[in-house]
Amino acid sequence: MSEYVNQDQLPLIDEPAALQSGIWPAQWIKAAIENRDIYAQDRIASDQIQPASLDLRLGGTAYKVPASFLPGRAMTVQDKIDLLGNEKLDLETGAVFRTGEVYIVQLQESLRLKKRVSGSANPKSSTGRLDVFARVITDYGTEFDTIRERYAGPLWLEVAPRSFDVKVRRGSRLAQIRLRRGSPPSSDTLLKRLNEEKGIVQVGDELADIKDNGIALSVDVEGDPETGLIGYKAKKTSAHIDVDKLAHYDVDDFWERIYRPERGGIILQTDDFHILATKESVAIPDTHAADMVAYDTLVGEFRAHYAGFFDPGFGYADGKPIGAKIVLEIRSHEVPFMVEHGQNVGRVMVERLVSSTDKPYGAGIGSNYQRQGLALGKHFKR
C-alpha cells in the first residue's frame, strides 16, 4: 500500500478553477498532509484519504473518565482528563471498551489550519452501525465535532459504546474529519435547482421535498417485498465486537431481525437500538458532499442519525446516479414511540466542494456501502 510521507513546505493545491468556499476534496487533503497542515504520529496511509474526508486513527492510550465533557475555553483536553480523574488503558495490544462507560483517546492526527479553514467530524458509518458514540474534541473547545478556524493542535475522540462492548487498538478508525474553506452558500432555491438537475434524493421517480436548506428523508417500514425484512434490533449480549474484524460475526448473535408489521408502524421501546433504512435513495455528484441532520424532536420522541458523511460519488456507478438507501440508527428516548412508514426522520444537507474530487466514492477505492440497501456494518457476515 502506498503512503503519503510528510514533507516540509510543499505548496497547497490552489487550482485556478477552485471556488472560494467549499469542502476540501481528496487531492486538497493530500496536499495538506504533504504540507504538514495535517500531520500524525505515524505516517498517514493513502487509504485514510476518502473522497472528501480523512479517517482518524486512535493513539496508543485511552482514559476511562467518569463523564462526557467539553474542555471549555480555558482548558486543554488533557487538563480536563487530569481534573476529572481517570483510568489509563494501553491500546498498543488492544482493549475492550465497555457499554455504559466513557473513554477519551488522543488521535494520531493533529491539525495546523490556516485562515478561513475549519472542520467538522463524524463517526464512520461502521462505528454508528455498532451504536458506538464517537465525538471529536479539540483543546479549548466548546462544541463536539467542530474544529474552529485556524485551530492548531491535537484531536481527541470521546468513545462510548451503547449496545455492544467493542475491542479497539492503536490505529483503529472510528471517526473522520471533513475540512472546508470559508462558508459555502446554501438556500432552498439553490438546493431545489441542484436536486432537479442531479436527482440527489428521490423516492422512486419523484424528487424529495426541500425544507430548511435540506432534502427530506423518511423511514421505510415496508421493507423487502419478498422477505418483509425492514431492519434489525440490537440484542443484549456480553460478547464484544472487534472493530477491526471484517465480515467476521454472525448477524443473529447480535441482532434480532425486524419484519414488516401487519398494520401501522413498529414500536420503538425506550433505548432499544434499531437499524432501519430510508424510503428515499441518495446520489451525490462528485462536485458536492453531504451530511444528514435529524429532524426536531417535535416530530416524535425518537432520534435518528446517520453516522458517516455522504461522500461525492455516493450512489453513483459508472458516472451515473443509481441511488443508494441511507441506513438509519434509531432509538426512542423518554417513552416508547411508534414509527410509521414514510415518517420524516431527517434531511440531507448538501455542500459544494471547492473542486471536484479526484477520488469519488465507489468500488474503485474500496468503499463499503456503495449500492447499499438495508445493511448492517462491515463487521458482520453478509
Secondary structure as the mmCIF struct_conf table of DSSP 4:
data_model
#
loop_
_struct_conf.conf_type_id
_struct_conf.id
_struct_conf.beg_label_comp_id
_struct_conf.beg_label_asym_id
_struct_conf.beg_label_seq_id
_struct_conf.end_label_comp_id
_struct_conf.end_label_asym_id
_struct_conf.end_label_seq_id
STRN STRN1 GLU A 3 TYR A 4
HELX_LH_PP_P HELX_LH_PP_P1 VAL A 5 ASN A 6
BEND BEND1 ASP A 8 GLN A 9
HELX_LH_PP_P HELX_LH_PP_P2 LEU A 10 ILE A 13
TURN_TY1_P TURN_TY1_P1 PRO A 16 ALA A 17
BEND BEND2 GLN A 20 SER A 21
STRN STRN2 GLY A 22 ILE A 23
HELX_RH_AL_P HELX_RH_AL_P1 ALA A 26 GLU A 34
TURN_TY1_P TURN_TY1_P2 ASN A 35 ARG A 36
BEND BEND3 ASP A 37 ASP A 37
STRN STRN3 ILE A 38 ALA A 40
BEND BEND4 GLN A 41 ASP A 42
HELX_LH_PP_P HELX_LH_PP_P3 ARG A 43 ARG A 43
STRN STRN4 ILE A 44 ALA A 45
HELX_RH_3T_P HELX_RH_3T_P1 SER A 46 GLN A 48
STRN STRN5 ILE A 49 ILE A 49
BEND BEND5 PRO A 51 ALA A 52
STRN STRN6 LEU A 54 VAL A 65
BEND BEND6 PRO A 66 ALA A 67
TURN_TY1_P TURN_TY1_P3 ARG A 73 ALA A 74
HELX_RH_AL_P HELX_RH_AL_P2 VAL A 77 LEU A 84
STRN STRN7 GLU A 87 ASP A 90
BEND BEND7 GLU A 92 THR A 93
STRN STRN8 ALA A 95 PHE A 97
HELX_LH_PP_P HELX_LH_PP_P4 ARG A 98 ARG A 98
TURN_TY1_P TURN_TY1_P4 THR A 99 GLY A 100
STRN STRN9 VAL A 102 ARG A 112
TURN_TY1_P TURN_TY1_P5 LYS A 115 ARG A 116
STRN STRN10 VAL A 117 PRO A 123
HELX_RH_AL_P HELX_RH_AL_P3 SER A 125 GLY A 128
TURN_TY1_P TURN_TY1_P6 ARG A 129 ASP A 131
STRN STRN11 VAL A 132 THR A 138
TURN_TY1_P TURN_TY1_P7 ASP A 139 TYR A 140
BEND BEND8 THR A 142 GLU A 143
TURN_TY1_P TURN_TY1_P8 PHE A 144 ASP A 145
STRN STRN12 THR A 146 ILE A 147
TURN_TY1_P TURN_TY1_P9 GLU A 149 ARG A 150
STRN STRN13 ALA A 152 PRO A 161
BEND BEND9 ARG A 162 PHE A 164
STRN STRN14 ASP A 165 VAL A 168
TURN_TY1_P TURN_TY1_P10 ARG A 170 GLY A 171
STRN STRN15 ARG A 173 ARG A 181
BEND BEND10 GLY A 182 GLY A 182
HELX_RH_AL_P HELX_RH_AL_P4 ASP A 188 LYS A 198
STRN STRN16 VAL A 201 VAL A 203
TURN_TY1_P TURN_TY1_P11 GLY A 204 ASP A 205
STRN STRN17 GLU A 206 LEU A 207
HELX_LH_PP_P HELX_LH_PP_P5 ALA A 208 ASP A 209
STRN STRN18 ILE A 210 LYS A 211
TURN_TY1_P TURN_TY1_P12 ASP A 212 ASN A 213
STRN STRN19 GLY A 214 ASP A 220
BEND BEND11 GLU A 222 GLU A 222
TURN_TY1_P TURN_TY1_P13 PRO A 225 THR A 227
STRN STRN20 LEU A 229 ALA A 234
HELX_LH_PP_P HELX_LH_PP_P6 LYS A 235 LYS A 236
BEND BEND12 SER A 238 SER A 238
STRN STRN21 HIS A 240 ASP A 242
TURN_TY1_P TURN_TY1_P14 VAL A 243 ASP A 244
BEND BEND13 ALA A 247 ALA A 247
STRN STRN22 TYR A 249 TYR A 249
HELX_RH_AL_P HELX_RH_AL_P5 VAL A 251 PHE A 254
STRN STRN23 TRP A 255 TYR A 259
BEND BEND14 GLU A 262 GLY A 264
STRN STRN24 ILE A 266 LEU A 268
STRN STRN25 THR A 270 THR A 270
TURN_TY1_P TURN_TY1_P15 ASP A 271 ASP A 271
STRN STRN26 PHE A 273 VAL A 282
TURN_TY1_P TURN_TY1_P16 ASP A 286 THR A 287
STRN STRN27 HIS A 288 ALA A 294
HELX_LH_PP_P HELX_LH_PP_P7 TYR A 295 ASP A 296
HELX_RH_3T_P HELX_RH_3T_P2 THR A 297 VAL A 299
BEND BEND15 GLU A 301 GLU A 301
STRN STRN28 PHE A 302 HIS A 305
BEND BEND16 GLY A 308 GLY A 308
STRN STRN29 PHE A 310 PHE A 310
TURN_TY1_P TURN_TY1_P17 PRO A 312 GLY A 315
STRN STRN30 TYR A 316 ALA A 317
TURN_TY1_P TURN_TY1_P18 ASP A 318 GLY A 319
STRN STRN31 LYS A 320 PRO A 321
STRN STRN32 ALA A 324 SER A 332
BEND BEND17 GLU A 334 VAL A 335
STRN STRN33 PHE A 337 VAL A 339
TURN_TY1_P TURN_TY1_P19 HIS A 341 GLY A 342
STRN STRN34 ASN A 344 ARG A 352
STRN STRN35 LEU A 353 LEU A 353
BEND BEND18 VAL A 354 SER A 355
BEND BEND19 ASP A 358 LYS A 359
BEND BEND20 TYR A 361 GLY A 362
HELX_RH_3T_P HELX_RH_3T_P3 ALA A 363 ILE A 365
TURN_TY1_P TURN_TY1_P20 GLY A 366 GLY A 366
BEND BEND21 ASN A 368 TYR A 369
TURN_TY1_P TURN_TY1_P21 GLN A 370 ARG A 371
BEND BEND22 GLY A 373 LEU A 374
TURN_TY1_P TURN_TY1_P22 LYS A 378 HIS A 379
STRN STRN36 PHE A 380 PHE A 380
#
